[in-house]
Amino acid sequence: MEAEIVQFVAGEESGSSSARLPLGPVIAVLAAVLVIAIVLAITCGAVRIPLESIEACFLHSRPLAPDQRTILLDVRLPRIVAAAMVGASLSVAGLLFQGLFRNPLADPYVIGSSGGAVLGASVGMVLLPQVSWMGFSAIALLAFAGSVATIAIVYILARVGGTTQVVTLLLAGFAVSTMLSYSSYFVEILDRDYGMGLRVLASWLHGSIGVPRWTQVGVVGLLLLIALPASAVLARRLNTLALGDEYAQQLGVKVESVRIAIIIVGSLFAAVAVSLGGLIGFVGLIVPHLARLVMGPDHLRLLPATALTGAAFLVLTDTLARTVMAPSELPVGILMALIGGPFFLYLLRRTKRGYGA
Amino acid sequence: MSAFLTFEDVSFSFAQGKVLDRASFSLAQGSCTALIGPNGGGKTTLLRIAAGLLTPTSGRVLLGNQPLVSLRRLEIAHEVALVPQQLEVPFSFTVEQIVEQGRTPYLSLLGGLKAQDRCAIERAMELTDVTSLRHRVYHELSGGERQRVKIALGLAQEPKLLLLDEPTQNLDFGRQMDLINLIRSLHSEGIYIFAAMHDLTLIPGTFSSVVLISPFERLRQGSPEEILKSDLLERAFRCPPPRPSTLQHGVSTPSEFAL
């Protein structure tokens, strides 16, 4: 799936000579890193599945042992694919919002999707704990709905006289998101099985990919297949929007429509990630930042690099999360904060170039 | 010569009050016109209306003989480019990446830059002498360099009319002269110029026409000799203009400053 996007973008990118690094080789290297990360993730875990038996299974159609087969196909592989998709989604959402807000500190939850997701998830946990649809629990679905609804509300609130000010959007997002995530407390009080619900919610808040069903993986994959090419169109617009709204308008960009499109697509990415993995911080902040250091600020070049790096990064972190304290498991969000936080600070100190205004 | 851009009784009000009151003037084809007036007098607003970014509250603006409001944004962008006072760019976009954005009105939603776009970009950078800066990061440039990059961005649009908002603002007198020379050379390349100017001493010898707007006076248009008169300027700016003789100008203004 990512390979298609890469081709799609690389094809139209060829006209630009402003490359710091040629796009093709960088993408090839990143794709290779992703493959290695996935192979590593397949072999590692509480039950070790040696590479040779997988190779034998695929190349010589020598069947795996039944327990290995179950672990591989029903547990490990869907989780790895989900991790890759969550990583790519969060990173691309981060890239889109950083471009829209013209600020490298924006993250995928910046306009409030996390608050709505928390409230949605707690409602699901307390009222509909047993309900599920296509493999998605009510918790995941309500988190998705909550984050989309919040963004719609924030956008309507921030819209004054036919336009939205970016700062208003940011502040409204912060306020609504904080309000909603604290109001989830009242829902939790309703929970008769108080301690249990809280623990499930906590694991979800800390970000944990768990073991998704293949139907979930398929639905999310389909959504990304639509959203990633759409982001390529938006990425070019983001380069023009970097000149400021008024200049972009002068150049014929329909600023308000582009902004709505970016909010919809970016929020879709964030909501998709939330529905599979809960709240995972830092990926959406670090990955675009890292990609920008290597590729420069052109969003069209950054898009495939960001998607691939994000996917590989989360696959590796998630593998670490489920192996480092095996057989018990660390929520990947916690590990991400522990690894990602210091790494981000290191990048921040190392970046000699400022970000300008 | 026929008019390229015409303002007919154009008024404009913000919520805070009226900025332009029945402004009428026209820019002839091939003209190089300065726009002067006191701060807050509506120079920037007037330029934004001329670029089609603001719609007049009343009156109309004609591009050639077509009303500006009847034209699509892209059609205007092929004719008129506005170089704003401020252009802040986040992230480390290079000069070339920024100038490339000037081609946006010519690109399809997915199409890349074509040979003809490349040509326009190279020419814009050459005319403004920023070719050597192409790989430099925009927000690390000096004020004078940024000013030239902004103009290159406007030129990449290949407009007939270039609107400049205070192009010499915050520049030292050496860079100011560089910029005036750039305006002259652009004009000699056949680009029409309409520039809001702060420093009146830079106008004679470069601009062939001057538009004066002021909240205290009706709009006037004329040659520099007609407009740059101390009694007129004193009424428009509510202050006697400084005498150029006291400024020790060693600049090459061919005609005497007629104050």
Chai-1 contact restraints between the chains, C-beta under 6 A:
chainA,res_idxA,chainB,res_idxB,connection_type,confidence,min_distance_angstrom,max_distance_angstrom,comment,restraint_id
A,E12,B,L110,contact,1.0,0.0,6.0,A-B,restraint_1
A,E12,B,G112,contact,1.0,0.0,6.0,A-B,restraint_2
A,G15,B,G112,contact,1.0,0.0,6.0,A-B,restraint_3
A,G15,B,L113,contact,1.0,0.0,6.0,A-B,restraint_4
A,S18,B,T94,contact,1.0,0.0,6.0,A-B,restraint_5
A,S18,B,E96,contact,1.0,0.0,6.0,A-B,restraint_6
A,S18,B,Q97,contact,1.0,0.0,6.0,A-B,restraint_7
A,R102,B,P90,contact,1.0,0.0,6.0,A-B,restraint_8
A,V233,B,L109,contact,1.0,0.0,6.0,A-B,restraint_9
A,T240,B,Q101,contact,1.0,0.0,6.0,A-B,restraint_10
A,T240,B,T104,contact,1.0,0.0,6.0,A-B,restraint_11
A,A242,B,V89,contact,1.0,0.0,6.0,A-B,restraint_12
A,L243,B,Q101,contact,1.0,0.0,6.0,A-B,restraint_13
A,Q250,B,L82,contact,1.0,0.0,6.0,A-B,restraint_14
A,L251,B,T104,contact,1.0,0.0,6.0,A-B,restraint_15
A,L251,B,P105,contact,1.0,0.0,6.0,A-B,restraint_16
A,G252,B,R73,contact,1.0,0.0,6.0,A-B,restraint_17
A,G252,B,L74,contact,1.0,0.0,6.0,A-B,restraint_18
A,G252,B,A77,contact,1.0,0.0,6.0,A-B,restraint_19
A,G252,B,P105,contact,1.0,0.0,6.0,A-B,restraint_20
A,P297,B,F91,contact,1.0,0.0,6.0,A-B,restraint_21
A,P297,B,S92,contact,1.0,0.0,6.0,A-B,restraint_22
A,P297,B,F93,contact,1.0,0.0,6.0,A-B,restraint_23
A,R353,B,S92,contact,1.0,0.0,6.0,A-B,restraint_24
A,G356,B,P90,contact,1.0,0.0,6.0,A-B,restraint_25
A,G356,B,H139,contact,1.0,0.0,6.0,A-B,restraint_26
A,A357,B,E88,contact,1.0,0.0,6.0,A-B,restraint_27
